[in-house]
């Protein structure tokens, strides 16, 4: 594939990517992808460019409601057969360790890149905090009640007393 500079384009269901589905709230949708194989002639390194787009259903960690997160992957992976070959890869090229026979499963490569693109803490950008989690001091509630639960209230009082002097 590398020497022929082959490209593959297509789509596959999200449900076919089991590891990815484990991190999602649902397995709906299709991954659109393109894989472009090639060789960097200056460095002599083989690579595959991975391009993928998919809408993924995740759980917002702010509201605990499902939302659709559009994920796009554009990365270049340097194809290496030994870990020590990683040092020869150009900057911006992530290593991809392939078997001695040079074979790889395109679906696994796409799934790995999508997993790496997921946010650690998914948050719907259109969401807001529930009323119970909003700071009520800013809305005009009694400030004294807020100070009772403040762990630094004792320190504030000690500072006031120290400022008065003996």
Secondary structure, 3 states (H helix, E strand, C coil): CCCCCCEEEEEEEHHHCHHHHCCCCCCCCEEEEEEEEEEECCCCEEEEEEEEEEEEEEECCCCCCEEEEEEEEEEEEEEECCHHHHHHCCCCCEEEECCCCCCCCHHHHHHHHHHHHCCCCCCCCCCCCCHHHCCHHHHCCCHHHHHHCCCCHHHHHHHHHHHHCC
